[in-house]
Structure formats: C-alpha cells, structure tokens
Amino acid sequence: MPHKKITALVTGYDGFVGPYLAEHLLSHGRRVLGTMYKGLREIPPHPCTERNRQKSVIILPVDLVNYEDVFKIIQEVQADEVYHLAGISHVPTSWDNPRLTFSTNVMGTVNLLEAIRQSGRPARILVVSSAEVYGRPDPLDFPTRESAALRPDNPYAASKAAIDILAYQWSKYPGMHVVRVRPFSHTGPGQSPNFVCPGFARQLAAISLGIAPPLMKVGDLTVRRDFTDVRDVVKAYRLVLEKGASGEVYNVCSGKSRSMKCILQILKSFSDKKVRAETDPARLRLSDVPETRGSNARLKKVTGWRPQIAFSRTLRDLYDYWLNHAR
C-alpha cells in the first residue's frame, strides 16, 4: 500500500523563513499549508512564493492570538507536522512595542500548543525559539551550548525564552511531541532590509546602479555573529522534527562568528564602486551582544546536518537579489 502523504502546517508563512521551509518540505513530498496573519491582504513578495503557489501551498489566514481561530484551523488541517515560525522577530520592534511582542509570540504559542493538545491529533511540533535567549554569553563558554543559562536582554529575547520554556512544558503532556530549536542569525534573499545583511546589500545595490551616493550607513561593525544561510536552516528544521527527541532543544548555527566589518567587506567586493561607510546612530541597538557563536554538535549528532552553503555565496545571492529589486 502507498504511504499516506505527510501534511505539514507552517505558521508564519508570510514571514522570511516560512516560504523557504514550505519549498523544502514540498521537495520532500509533503502536502503543505501555511498560515498568514489575518490582517494581511496578500502574502508579501518573496523569492519562493510564486514557485510554492504553482505547487499548491494552501494559505490559511489566522490570528494566533485568537484561540477559537487557531483551534478551528488545527481541526480542519489535521496536520502530521507543525512548524511554528510565526511571531514578531525584529528586536527594535520589540523595544518599541513589548506588549504586542509578548501577546503575539507568547499567547500565539500557547494557543497553538493547546489547540493541538485539545484536538487529540498526534502531531509532531517544532517550536522555533532563538539564540537571542542566551543574551550576553561569557566568552569563556564559547561556543554556546544548549545547556547555557537563558539571559534574555531585550523584549524579543524574553518572549522567545518564554515560549521556549512553554514548549518544554507542553512536551510533558501525554501524547504531545514537541521539539525546540534555537537558531542563531540566518539570512538570505527575501529577508527584510531592517536586518543587517540585507540592509547592507540593498544599500550597496543602489550605489552600484548609480541611484544612491557611494556612502553606506552602518551600525556597530565590531560585533560578531554566527550566520547560516536560511536554505540550510530549513533543512535542519525538517531533520530535527523527524529525528529529534520530544522535550529536547537544538541549536541551529554554523559554529563560526563573523564581524559586521568582514561581512561589509565581502559585500563591497561584489561592486566596482568605491564605497565609504559611516556610522548611523539609528542603527545602533539599545543592548547589543559583542559576539554570538554556537555549538551545533547536538544537532549534528542527532541528524547528521551541517551547513552546505558557503556564506560568501549567501551574501552574493543577497546582493544579486537587491540588484534585481532595485532595477
């Protein structure tokens, strides 16, 4: 007898990672449904959405803060896998509106987990936390392991620490299979220019095309981040949901850190323009961690995953994406 096709539900399909994850799941034979925020009229532009539309990703408008809304979707979808990506992910936004951040991230997660529990559906659930929960780690403890203390130092990180703990608690309910991931920084084409790598790439593309002066506005170039290509990250999500232990947590990271100065230099090498950088106070965070660098040893051991895409290629793809966008 043929195997039943696995049904996967991706919350936050209207975000940056969701369409990449949906495309990856489709390539592995899943039937894919994605949620979008009920207040949106249409899915924002993204490199994957047209391809996903042609392969029949089903879009479901939902307000995750409304429990009845969520329970109805869970009952209708009958998903075998749930990938919970939805939420506010921009740190400056969380400083500006912490109440909205907590309402969306924390209560949205509670509603989703409880709706699945109440439905009685034996779904495998992946809850996406964040490496931001580690806050300012001790450099002597690098690379940061999953056993490190949670020290969130901004409202977004605190909300992610809360859902991280909630996901662990819900994994203790009978019949619930809940796995957590803590992704470190990741980027790729389609990410908002409010984030550092696409922000750099968009400015440089405009300069290269002669539609902006050869001056880039930057934040603190000394900070170092552990970056992974989003296309590698979504592979990790699928593998860890398939092979990870319920209640367990896994870092998703490259294990290497790069300075913003290094990232800027790589991007500038793609352009034939001579570009100057200038610090913009508006791009400096209220609280910034000097360096993040994680250990992916647990993830590798359980799934065999490792990053495949060179970060120079990630940055080149970002630059080309913004060149085409600017044109």
C-alpha positions in Angstrom: 0.0 0.0 0.0 1.3 3.5 -0.8 2.3 5.7 2.2 -0.1 8.5 3.2 1.3 11.9 2.2 2.5 13.8 5.3 0.6 17.0 5.9 2.8 19.9 7.2 1.4 23.1 8.7 3.9 26.1 8.7 2.8 29.0 10.9 4.1 32.4 9.8 4.3 31.5 6.1 4.0 35.3 5.5 7.5 35.8 7.0 11.0 35.4 5.7 11.7 31.8 6.6 8.2 30.3 6.0 8.3 30.2 2.2 11.8 28.6 2.2 10.6 26.0 4.7 7.5 25.3 2.6 9.5 24.9 -0.6 11.9 22.5 1.2 9.0 20.4 2.6 7.3 20.3 -0.8 10.6 18.9 -2.2 10.4 16.1 0.4 6.9 15.0 -0.6 4.8 16.9 2.0 1.4 18.4 1.5 2.0 22.0 2.8 -0.3 24.5 4.3 0.9 27.9 5.6 -0.7 30.4 7.9 -0.6 34.2 7.3 -1.7 36.9 9.6 -5.4 37.5 9.2 -4.9 41.3 8.8 -2.8 40.9 5.6 -4.5 41.2 2.2 -1.8 39.1 0.5 1.5 37.3 1.1 4.4 39.8 0.9 6.8 39.4 -2.1 9.3 36.6 -1.6 11.7 34.6 -3.9 9.8 31.3 -3.2 6.1 32.3 -3.1 5.4 32.0 -6.8 7.1 28.6 -7.0 5.1 27.5 -4.0 1.9 28.8 -5.4 2.4 26.7 -8.5 2.9 23.6 -6.3 -0.3 24.4 -4.4 0.7 25.6 -1.0 -2.6 26.3 0.8 -2.7 29.6 2.6 -4.8 30.0 5.8 -5.5 33.4 7.3 -5.4 33.2 11.1 -5.0 35.3 14.2 -2.9 33.2 16.5 -3.9 35.4 19.5 -7.5 34.2 19.0 -7.8 30.7 20.4 -11.0 29.9 18.6 -9.4 30.9 15.3 -6.4 28.6 16.0 -8.4 25.6 17.2 -10.6 25.8 14.1 -7.5 25.7 11.8 -6.0 22.8 13.7 -9.2 20.8 13.5 -9.6 21.5 9.8 -5.9 20.8 8.8 -5.3 17.6 10.7 -1.5 18.1 10.3 1.0 15.4 10.9 3.8 18.0 11.4 3.5 21.6 12.7 6.4 24.0 12.2 5.8 27.1 14.4 7.6 30.1 13.0 5.0 32.8 13.4 5.7 35.8 15.6 7.4 39.2 15.8 11.2 38.7 15.2 12.6 42.2 15.0 14.4 43.3 18.1 13.9 47.1 17.7 10.2 46.5 17.2 10.1 44.6 20.5 11.7 47.6 22.3 9.1 49.9 20.7 6.1 47.6 21.5 6.9 44.9 24.1 3.2 44.3 24.8 2.5 43.4 21.2 5.6 41.3 21.1 4.6 39.2 24.1 0.9 39.0 23.1 1.9 37.7 19.6 4.8 35.5 20.5 3.8 34.0 23.8 0.0 33.8 23.6 0.2 32.8 20.0 2.4 29.9 21.0 0.2 28.9 24.0 -2.9 28.9 21.8 -1.3 26.8 19.1 0.1 24.2 21.5 -3.1 24.0 23.5 -5.3 23.7 20.3 -3.1 20.8 19.2 -3.4 19.1 22.6 -7.1 19.6 22.8 -7.6 18.3 19.2 -6.1 15.0 20.2 -4.1 14.9 17.0 -0.7 13.1 17.3 1.2 15.8 15.5 5.0 16.3 15.8 5.6 20.0 16.6 8.6 22.2 16.1 8.7 25.4 18.1 11.3 27.9 16.8 12.9 29.8 19.7 16.0 31.9 19.2 19.7 32.1 20.2 18.8 35.6 21.5 17.6 33.8 24.6 21.3 33.3 25.7 21.7 37.1 25.9 25.3 38.1 26.6 27.2 34.8 27.0 30.5 34.5 28.7 33.3 34.4 26.0 34.9 31.6 28.1 31.9 29.5 27.4 32.1 29.7 23.6 30.8 28.0 21.6 27.4 28.4 23.3 25.8 25.0 24.1 22.1 24.3 24.7 22.9 23.9 28.5 23.9 27.6 28.7 21.8 29.8 31.0 19.0 31.9 29.4 19.8 35.6 29.9 17.5 37.4 27.5 18.4 41.1 27.4 15.7 42.5 25.1 11.9 42.1 24.9 12.0 39.9 21.8 14.5 37.6 23.5 12.4 37.4 26.7 9.4 36.5 24.7 11.4 33.7 23.0 12.7 32.4 26.3 9.1 32.2 27.5 7.9 30.2 24.5 11.0 28.0 24.8 10.0 27.1 28.4 6.3 26.7 27.4 7.2 24.3 24.6 9.2 22.2 27.1 6.3 22.2 29.5 3.8 21.2 26.8 6.1 18.3 25.8 5.2 16.8 29.2 1.5 16.4 28.3 0.7 12.8 27.3 0.7 12.3 23.5 2.5 15.6 22.8 5.7 15.5 20.7 7.3 19.0 20.9 10.9 19.7 19.8 12.6 23.1 20.2 15.3 24.8 18.1 17.3 27.9 18.9 18.5 29.3 15.5 21.4 31.7 15.5 21.5 34.5 12.9 20.4 33.5 9.4 19.8 35.4 6.2 19.2 35.1 2.5 17.2 36.7 -0.3 13.8 37.9 0.7 14.7 39.0 4.3 13.6 42.4 5.3 16.3 45.2 4.9 15.6 46.0 8.6 18.1 43.2 9.2 21.8 43.8 8.8 22.9 41.7 5.8 20.0 42.6 3.5 20.2 46.2 4.8 23.9 46.3 3.6 23.1 44.5 0.4 20.2 46.9 -0.5 22.3 50.0 0.1 25.2 48.6 -2.0 23.0 47.6 -4.9 21.6 51.1 -5.1 25.1 52.5 -5.1 26.3 50.0 -7.7 23.4 51.1 -10.0 24.2 54.8 -9.5 20.9 55.6 -7.9 22.5 56.4 -4.5 25.7 58.2 -3.4 28.7 56.0 -2.5 28.0 56.2 1.2 26.7 53.3 3.3 25.0 53.9 6.7 26.1 51.2 9.2 25.8 50.3 12.8 28.5 48.8 15.1 30.9 46.9 12.8 32.8 45.3 15.6 30.0 42.9 16.7 30.4 39.3 15.6 27.5 37.0 14.6 27.2 33.3 13.8 25.4 33.3 10.5 23.9 30.4 8.5 22.1 30.5 5.1 18.3 30.3 5.5 18.2 27.4 3.0 20.4 25.4 5.3 18.4 26.3 8.3 15.1 25.0 6.9 16.8 21.6 6.2 17.8 21.5 9.9 14.2 22.2 10.9 12.8 19.2 9.0 15.6 16.9 10.1 15.3 17.8 13.8 11.5 17.4 13.8 11.9 13.9 12.2 14.8 12.8 14.4 14.8 15.0 17.5 13.6 13.9 20.9 10.4 15.4 22.4 11.2 18.0 25.0 14.8 18.4 23.7 16.3 21.6 22.3 18.8 22.0 19.5 21.0 25.0 18.4 20.9 25.7 14.6 24.1 27.5 13.8 27.3 27.4 11.8 29.7 27.3 14.8 31.6 30.3 13.3 31.3 34.0 14.0 32.0 36.9 11.6 32.3 40.6 12.2 29.9 43.1 10.6 33.1 44.7 9.2 34.0 41.4 7.4 30.5 41.0 6.1 30.6 44.5 4.7 33.9 43.9 3.1 32.7 40.8 1.3 29.7 42.6 0.0 31.7 45.6 -1.2 33.9 43.3 -3.2 30.9 42.5 -5.5 30.7 46.1 -6.6 33.1 48.1 -8.8 32.2 51.3 -6.9 34.4 52.8 -4.2 32.2 52.9 -1.1 32.6 54.7 2.2 30.9 53.6 5.4 29.5 55.9 8.1 28.1 55.0 11.5 24.4 55.8 11.8 23.3 56.2 15.5 19.8 55.0 14.5 21.4 51.6 13.5 22.9 51.0 17.0 21.0 48.7 19.3 20.0 49.7 22.8 21.6 46.5 24.0 24.0 44.6 21.8 25.9 41.4 22.4 29.6 41.7 21.2 29.7 38.1 19.8 27.5 35.1 19.3 28.9 31.7 18.4 27.0 28.5 18.9 27.7 24.8 19.1 25.8 22.6 16.7 27.3 19.4 18.0 24.0 18.1 19.4 22.2 18.8 16.1 24.9 17.1 14.1 24.9 14.1 16.3 21.2 13.5 16.1 20.5 14.4 12.5 23.8 14.5 10.6 23.1 18.1 9.5 25.8 20.5 8.7 25.7 23.8 6.7 26.3 23.3 3.0 26.1 26.8 1.5 29.2 29.0 1.8 28.4 32.3 3.4 30.1 34.2 0.6 27.5 32.7 -1.7 24.7 33.7 0.7 26.0 37.3 0.5 26.4 37.2 -3.3 22.8 35.9 -3.6 21.6 38.7 -1.3 23.4 41.3 -3.4 22.1 40.0 -6.7 18.6 39.9 -5.2 18.7 43.5 -4.3 20.3 44.5 -7.6 17.3 42.9 -9.4 14.9 44.5 -7.0 16.5 48.0 -7.5 16.3 47.6 -11.3 
